[in-house]
């Protein structure tokens, strides 16, 4: 049985998150398609429109993305985290003004930065749960990037 070095695993997860959030590496995205590049082209007015008239706003998508990155990161160090209200953001985040939109995007950048730092500083990846949590950060982030980019097709 072969094993994956912790540094190789961390490097792969960091590389994928970098691709999704900030810089195309040529793995899964085309140029100009990262989450931060996508969000930089969205106005507060667009971020405030419920997609399809019934679904969440892009502002809620961004707030949720920052929230789950922080929760997943916290769960790596505290497996007994306790219950999380995953639905609160979807129920409460609606229209935003330009200042609120900027704050949400900054919050996401900060959550992403903390996540990358956590991955870089983790010396060992113990157990399936630990590995699955970091993989979930990548998969869930890719899902929300796709959701946001698809929503833009509807909004525009």
N, C-alpha and C positions, 0 to 999 in steps of 0.2 A: 504494500500500500504506500503510495506516495502522499506527501503532505504539502500544503501550501505554506510558505513562510508568512509570518504575520505582516512583515513589511511589504510583501508582494500583494497580499490581500488589501491592506490599507491603501497602497498605491493605486490599485485597480479601482477601489471605491472612490478615492479622491479624484482620480482621472474621470470617472463617469459623472460624478457630481459637478466637476468643473465643466464638463461638456454640456450638461443640462442647464446649469445656471449662468456660466460666465464666459466660456471661451470654447469655441468649436475645436475639437481635437481630431475630427475626421472619423469618429467612431459611429455615431448615430444621427448626427444633425448636419444640416446644410449651413453654410455661412449665414450669419445674421439671424439664426433661429434660436439662440439661447433664451432662457427665461428673462434674464435682465435686459437683453436687447429687445425682446418682445414687449416687455413692460414699459421700457423707455418710450415706445411709440404709441402708448395708450394714454389718452387724456382722462382726467378725473370724470368728465361727463360720460365717456365711454365705459369707464370702470364702474359707473353707478347704474348702468342699465341691466335689469334682470334679463339674462339670456333667454330668448324665446318667450319672454313675457312672464314666465312662471318660475324659472330657475334662479340660481344664485347669481349675484353680480360678480364681475371680475375682481372687485375689491374684496369680496368674501373669499374668492379663490386664493388671493394673495395672502390674506390674513390667515387662512387655514393652513397654507403651505408653511408659513413661518411658525405657526403654532405646533404643527405636527413635528417639524424638525426639532423644536425645543423639547417636546414631550418625548420623542424617540431618544434624543440625546440624554435626557434625564433618566429614562428607563434603563439605559446602559449602566449607569452608576447606582441606580436604585430600583432593583427588580420588583420591589414591593410598593411601587409608586401609588397605587390606589386608583380609584375610578376617575375617569376623565370625561368631561362633557363634550364629546366630539360634535354635537349638534348645535351648541350655543352660537358659534360663529355664523353658521348657516341661517340661524333664526334671527340674528341681531345685526348683521353687517349688511347695510344697504347702500344708499347714496353717500358719496364722499365729495368734499370740495378739494381743490387743488392742494391745499396744505395737508389735509388728511391722506390724500393719495400719495403724496411725497413721503409722509411718515410711514405709511404701510410698506412702501417699496424699500425704505431705509430699514425698517424692522426686518423685512425678509433678507436683505443683504447681511444684516448683523447675525441673524439666525443661521444663515448659510456659512458665514465666517466662523461662528462658534462650532458648527458641525464639522467643518473641514479641520479645524484645530483639534477637536476631539479625536477625529480619526487619525490624524498625524501623531498625536501624543499617546494613543493607545498602544501599549507594548505587546499585549497578547489578546487574542480573540478566543475567549473560552466558551465553548459550547455552542450548540445549534441556535439557541435563543439569541445569543450575542451576535452571531453571524447574520441571522435572519433579520434582526433589527436594523443593522446597517444596510443590508440588501433592500429592506423595505423602504429606507430613506431614498435610495436610488430609484426604485421602481415607482414609488408613490410620487416622487418629484417629476419623473418622466410623464406619468399619467396626467398630472396637473398642468404641465407645460403643454401637452397635447390638448387638454380640455380648454385651456386659455386660447391657444392658437385656433382651435376649431370655433370657439365662441366668437372670435373676431370675424370669422367668415359670416356669421349670422348678424353680428352687430353692424358690420360695414356693408 
